[in-house]
């Protein structure tokens, strides 16, 4: 059974930082491209950051220079370091694992940026 479990979401003030983690099980993690998506209330889910099996990264324009995605294949975990957080970063953040036609999602972790 495939499981993606996100953690690290919290309430943080503007300008603050958080690191989200996603622990994967039930898949050969190193073979999967991993991504972080987010969905704010009333909005569509959007890609935040992604990392390929080989470590190539891709970011949404809105988070470039502030967020960094990384993966630890030995721990079956993908991270996103989020710095200089803004109120518009408030959303539920979801982990995604993808290989060819297989696509798995976690249940998400809530990030709230507010003073």
C-alpha positions as a Python dict, from the first residue, in 0.01 Angstrom:
ca = {
    (1, 'X'): (0, 0, 0),
    (2, 'X'): (139, 336, -106),
    (3, 'X'): (146, 608, 157),
    (4, 'X'): (269, 965, 138),
    (5, 'X'): (260, 1139, 476),
    (6, 'X'): (324, 1510, 493),
    (7, 'X'): (430, 1695, 806),
    (8, 'X'): (565, 2031, 913),
    (9, 'X'): (272, 2259, 842),
    (10, 'X'): (209, 2531, 1097),
    (11, 'X'): (102, 2887, 1161),
    (12, 'X'): (390, 3123, 1089),
    (13, 'X'): (431, 3498, 1065),
    (14, 'X'): (511, 3670, 736),
    (15, 'X'): (883, 3649, 669),
    (16, 'X'): (913, 3327, 863),
    (17, 'X'): (1030, 2984, 752),
    (18, 'X'): (901, 2629, 756),
    (19, 'X'): (1029, 2296, 631),
    (20, 'X'): (774, 2046, 509),
    (21, 'X'): (853, 1676, 492),
    (22, 'X'): (688, 1394, 301),
    (23, 'X'): (768, 1038, 398),
    (24, 'X'): (689, 777, 135),
    (25, 'X'): (628, 407, 176),
    (26, 'X'): (512, 131, -54),
    (27, 'X'): (704, 262, -355),
    (28, 'X'): (1059, 239, -486),
    (29, 'X'): (1114, 599, -391),
    (30, 'X'): (1430, 664, -594),
    (31, 'X'): (1242, 586, -916),
    (32, 'X'): (973, 846, -862),
    (33, 'X'): (963, 1213, -946),
    (34, 'X'): (839, 1397, -639),
    (35, 'X'): (650, 1720, -613),
    (36, 'X'): (487, 1962, -376),
    (37, 'X'): (156, 2115, -470),
    (38, 'X'): (-69, 2353, -280),
    (39, 'X'): (-432, 2445, -277),
    (40, 'X'): (-571, 2758, -118),
    (41, 'X'): (-942, 2792, -35),
    (42, 'X'): (-1141, 2860, -351),
    (43, 'X'): (-843, 2804, -577),
    (44, 'X'): (-714, 2522, -794),
    (45, 'X'): (-429, 2300, -685),
    (46, 'X'): (-101, 2428, -824),
    (47, 'X'): (253, 2299, -854),
    (48, 'X'): (493, 2456, -607),
    (49, 'X'): (813, 2260, -667),
    (50, 'X'): (922, 1932, -818),
    (51, 'X'): (1234, 1718, -826),
    (52, 'X'): (1317, 1439, -1068),
    (53, 'X'): (1482, 1106, -992),
    (54, 'X'): (1809, 1265, -1093),
    (55, 'X'): (1766, 1569, -872),
    (56, 'X'): (1663, 1824, -1134),
    (57, 'X'): (1433, 2080, -974),
    (58, 'X'): (1153, 2299, -1100),
    (59, 'X'): (968, 2579, -921),
    (60, 'X'): (661, 2791, -963),
    (61, 'X'): (757, 3149, -1042),
    (62, 'X'): (585, 3266, -725),
    (63, 'X'): (824, 3070, -500),
    (64, 'X'): (1153, 3089, -691),
    (65, 'X'): (1431, 3212, -467),
    (66, 'X'): (1229, 3142, -153),
    (67, 'X'): (1154, 2768, -161),
    (68, 'X'): (1398, 2480, -204),
    (69, 'X'): (1296, 2122, -273),
    (70, 'X'): (1524, 1831, -190),
    (71, 'X'): (1506, 1457, -152),
    (72, 'X'): (1677, 1194, 60),
    (73, 'X'): (1645, 860, -115),
    (74, 'X'): (1793, 677, 184),
    (75, 'X'): (1506, 805, 399),
    (76, 'X'): (1236, 788, 129),
    (77, 'X'): (1160, 1151, 207),
    (78, 'X'): (1116, 1470, 10),
    (79, 'X'): (1140, 1813, 169),
    (80, 'X'): (1058, 2168, 83),
    (81, 'X'): (1232, 2446, 271),
    (82, 'X'): (1015, 2757, 262),
    (83, 'X'): (1171, 3091, 351),
    (84, 'X'): (1039, 3446, 354),
    (85, 'X'): (684, 3318, 369),
    (86, 'X'): (404, 3546, 256),
    (87, 'X'): (32, 3548, 338),
    (88, 'X'): (-35, 3431, -17),
    (89, 'X'): (157, 3111, 60),
    (90, 'X'): (-126, 3008, 291),
    (91, 'X'): (-264, 2677, 163),
    (92, 'X'): (-278, 2306, 218),
    (93, 'X'): (41, 2156, 80),
    (94, 'X'): (31, 1815, -82),
    (95, 'X'): (306, 1570, -167),
    (96, 'X'): (295, 1391, -502),
    (97, 'X'): (487, 1090, -633),
    (98, 'X'): (482, 1024, -1006),
    (99, 'X'): (625, 761, -1242),
    (100, 'X'): (498, 715, -1599),
    (101, 'X'): (122, 672, -1550),
    (102, 'X'): (127, 613, -1174),
    (103, 'X'): (38, 910, -959),
    (104, 'X'): (6, 917, -579),
    (105, 'X'): (-97, 1190, -335),
    (106, 'X'): (-72, 1255, 34),
    (107, 'X'): (-348, 1408, 243),
    (108, 'X'): (-169, 1737, 286),
    (109, 'X'): (-42, 1959, 562),
    (110, 'X'): (-174, 2307, 637),
    (111, 'X'): (46, 2614, 617),
    (112, 'X'): (-96, 2941, 743),
    (113, 'X'): (102, 3262, 707),
    (114, 'X'): (-47, 3537, 917),
    (115, 'X'): (47, 3798, 1172),
}
